[in-house]
Amino acid sequence: MDVFVECAEETGALAFQMLTESIIEDLHAGRLIERVREYIDIDIPLFYISIKPHRSTQKIEMRDLVSIIEATEDGIKVSIDDETYAPYLLPLLWEKYGDKVHQIERNRLEINGVTEDELMAIPIEDIKMKEIDDILNHIIFHVIPIGFRVIRNISEGDEIRYIASENSITDEMVEKVKKIVAKPPKELSLRREDILKPSKKTYVASYKESYV
């Protein structure tokens, strides 16, 4: 996974790079991402971020997420083994079976009139993609600087792209950014060790308060 940040003020660019890497690390999302690219124009002001995800994720099936506790003629009792997927799995089951689904505990369900084979046969290919998209959007909206409330989605293909600003976003601003990011990203000459020197810590904090 690569994180590229471009800004006229390189210390600020490194601060955003460190922030982005920290959020990704906290979410254990590095495996989901191929590349992150950010561009900051302090004068406009304008912030651009794009994430290119890895889409070659392992396919999952219903049996990877749940196990059968009990099966009777009336239905089945199910344990959600991977709670990561509970927010995606429950709406799927409610949509399909309606009031036949009862959440008897936080991670346990009772589904009336349904067999184990019927449950396991439900296709859930898009659940993994929804989980990934939610994680990526979480990263993006935690990196966008506070106060940049005007946001435009300019995603293309499988790459998620956003522009944010304190002011209205014009088509000219969008075209300017597209031209800049069409070129290969520039590597920073500064490194994490440089910005974390004792004499630099106060500067990093003041920058983050202003732009993050």
C-alpha positions as CSV (number, residue, x, y, z in Angstrom):
1,M,0.0,0.0,0.0
2,D,1.3,3.5,-1.0
3,V,0.2,6.8,0.4
4,F,1.2,9.9,-1.6
5,V,0.5,13.5,-0.4
6,E,1.3,16.6,-2.4
7,C,1.3,20.1,-1.0
8,A,3.4,23.2,-1.4
9,E,4.2,23.0,2.3
10,E,6.0,19.6,2.6
11,T,5.8,19.5,6.4
12,G,2.1,19.7,6.1
13,A,2.0,17.0,3.4
14,L,3.9,14.7,5.7
15,A,1.5,15.4,8.5
16,F,-1.4,14.4,6.3
17,Q,0.5,11.3,5.2
18,M,1.1,10.3,8.8
19,L,-2.6,10.9,9.7
20,T,-3.8,8.8,6.8
21,E,-1.5,5.9,7.6
22,S,-2.5,6.1,11.2
23,I,-6.2,5.9,10.4
24,I,-5.7,3.0,8.0
25,E,-3.6,1.2,10.6
26,D,-6.2,1.6,13.3
27,L,-8.8,0.1,11.0
28,H,-6.5,-2.7,9.9
29,A,-7.4,-1.7,6.3
30,G,-4.0,-1.8,4.6
31,R,-4.9,-5.1,3.0
32,L,-7.9,-3.5,1.3
33,I,-6.0,-0.6,-0.3
34,E,-3.6,-0.4,-3.2
35,R,-2.9,3.3,-3.2
36,V,-4.0,6.6,-1.5
37,R,-3.3,9.9,-3.1
38,E,-3.9,13.3,-1.7
39,Y,-3.4,16.9,-3.0
40,I,-3.7,20.0,-0.9
41,D,-3.9,23.6,-2.1
42,I,-3.9,25.8,1.0
43,D,-4.4,29.0,-1.0
44,I,-7.8,28.1,-2.6
45,P,-8.2,26.1,-0.1
46,L,-8.8,22.7,-1.6
47,F,-8.3,19.1,-0.6
48,Y,-8.3,16.1,-2.9
49,I,-8.2,12.4,-1.9
50,S,-8.5,9.2,-3.9
51,I,-8.3,5.6,-2.8
52,K,-7.7,2.8,-5.2
53,P,-8.9,-0.4,-3.5
54,H,-7.7,-4.0,-3.9
55,R,-10.8,-5.7,-5.3
56,S,-9.2,-9.2,-5.4
57,T,-10.7,-10.0,-2.0
58,Q,-11.4,-13.5,-0.8
59,K,-14.9,-14.7,-1.7
60,I,-17.1,-15.3,1.3
61,E,-20.2,-17.5,1.8
62,M,-22.9,-17.6,4.4
63,R,-21.3,-20.5,6.2
64,D,-18.2,-18.3,6.7
65,L,-20.3,-15.9,8.8
66,V,-22.8,-18.0,10.7
67,S,-23.2,-21.4,12.3
68,I,-26.3,-23.4,13.2
69,I,-27.0,-23.8,16.9
70,E,-30.2,-25.8,16.5
71,A,-32.4,-26.9,13.6
72,T,-36.0,-28.1,14.1
73,E,-39.1,-28.5,12.0
74,D,-40.1,-24.9,13.0
75,G,-36.9,-23.3,11.9
76,I,-33.3,-22.7,12.9
77,K,-31.3,-20.9,15.6
78,V,-28.2,-19.2,14.2
79,S,-25.0,-17.7,15.7
80,I,-23.3,-14.9,13.9
81,D,-19.7,-16.0,14.2
82,D,-18.1,-12.9,12.6
83,E,-19.7,-9.8,14.1
84,T,-18.0,-7.6,11.6
85,Y,-20.6,-8.6,9.1
86,A,-23.7,-8.3,11.5
87,P,-24.7,-4.8,10.2
88,Y,-24.8,-6.1,6.7
89,L,-26.2,-9.6,7.4
90,L,-29.2,-8.6,9.5
91,P,-30.8,-6.2,6.9
92,L,-30.2,-8.9,4.3
93,L,-32.1,-11.5,6.3
94,W,-34.9,-9.1,7.3
95,E,-35.4,-8.1,3.7
96,K,-35.6,-11.7,2.6
97,Y,-37.6,-13.3,5.5
98,G,-39.3,-10.3,7.2
99,D,-40.8,-11.0,10.6
100,K,-39.6,-14.7,10.5
101,V,-36.2,-13.3,11.8
102,H,-35.9,-12.7,15.5
103,Q,-32.8,-11.3,17.1
104,I,-32.8,-13.2,20.4
105,E,-29.3,-12.0,21.5
106,R,-26.8,-9.6,20.1
107,N,-25.2,-12.3,17.9
108,R,-27.9,-14.9,17.8
109,L,-31.0,-15.2,15.6
110,E,-34.0,-17.4,15.3
111,I,-35.4,-17.8,11.8
112,N,-38.8,-19.5,11.5
113,G,-39.8,-21.7,8.6
114,V,-36.3,-21.8,7.1
115,T,-33.9,-24.7,6.8
116,E,-30.2,-24.7,7.1
117,D,-29.7,-25.5,3.4
118,E,-32.0,-22.6,2.5
119,L,-30.0,-20.2,4.7
120,M,-26.6,-21.3,3.4
121,A,-27.7,-21.0,-0.2
122,I,-28.4,-17.2,0.1
123,P,-25.9,-15.3,-2.1
124,I,-23.9,-12.7,-0.2
125,E,-21.2,-11.7,-2.7
126,D,-21.9,-8.0,-2.2
127,I,-21.6,-8.0,1.6
128,K,-17.8,-8.0,1.4
129,M,-17.9,-5.1,-1.1
130,K,-20.2,-3.1,1.1
131,E,-17.9,-3.7,4.1
132,I,-14.9,-2.5,2.1
133,D,-16.7,0.6,0.7
134,D,-17.8,1.6,4.2
135,I,-14.3,1.3,5.6
136,L,-12.8,3.3,2.7
137,N,-15.4,6.1,3.1
138,H,-14.7,6.1,6.8
139,I,-11.0,6.7,6.0
140,I,-11.8,9.5,3.5
141,F,-14.2,11.4,5.8
142,H,-11.7,11.3,8.7
143,V,-8.9,12.6,6.6
144,I,-10.7,15.5,5.0
145,P,-9.9,18.6,7.0
146,I,-12.4,19.9,9.5
147,G,-14.2,22.9,8.1
148,F,-14.0,21.6,4.5
149,R,-17.7,21.1,4.4
150,V,-18.3,21.4,0.7
151,I,-17.6,18.0,-0.7
152,R,-17.9,16.7,-4.3
153,N,-17.7,13.0,-5.3
154,I,-15.7,12.7,-8.5
155,S,-15.1,8.9,-8.4
156,E,-14.2,7.1,-11.6
157,G,-14.2,3.4,-12.2
158,D,-13.2,1.5,-9.1
159,E,-11.3,4.5,-7.6
160,I,-13.0,6.5,-4.9
161,R,-12.3,10.2,-5.4
162,Y,-13.4,13.3,-3.4
163,I,-12.7,17.0,-3.5
164,A,-13.4,19.1,-0.4
165,S,-13.2,22.9,0.3
166,E,-14.3,25.6,2.6
167,N,-15.9,27.3,-0.5
168,S,-18.0,26.3,-3.5
169,I,-16.3,23.8,-5.7
170,T,-16.2,24.9,-9.3
171,D,-15.8,22.9,-12.5
172,E,-12.5,24.7,-13.0
173,M,-11.2,23.5,-9.6
174,V,-12.2,19.9,-10.5
175,E,-10.4,20.2,-13.9
176,K,-7.3,21.7,-12.2
177,V,-7.1,18.8,-9.8
178,K,-7.6,16.2,-12.5
179,K,-4.7,17.6,-14.5
180,I,-2.5,17.5,-11.4
181,V,-3.3,14.0,-10.4
182,A,-3.0,12.7,-14.0
183,K,0.7,13.1,-13.5
184,P,2.8,10.6,-11.4
185,P,2.8,11.6,-7.7
186,K,5.9,13.2,-6.2
187,E,7.7,11.6,-3.4
188,L,8.3,13.6,-0.2
189,S,11.9,14.4,0.7
190,L,10.9,14.6,4.4
191,R,10.5,11.5,6.5
192,R,8.5,10.7,9.6
193,E,11.7,10.9,11.7
194,D,12.2,14.5,10.5
195,I,8.8,15.7,11.6
196,L,8.9,13.9,14.9
197,K,12.1,15.6,16.1
198,P,11.5,17.4,19.5
199,S,11.9,20.8,17.8
200,K,9.3,20.0,15.2
201,K,6.5,18.6,17.4
202,T,4.9,22.0,18.2
203,Y,4.7,22.8,14.5
204,V,3.0,19.5,13.7
205,A,0.3,20.1,16.3
206,S,-0.4,23.7,15.1
207,Y,-0.7,22.5,11.5
208,K,-3.1,19.8,12.4
209,E,-5.3,22.2,14.4
210,S,-5.5,24.5,11.4
211,Y,-6.1,22.0,8.6
212,V,-7.1,18.6,9.9
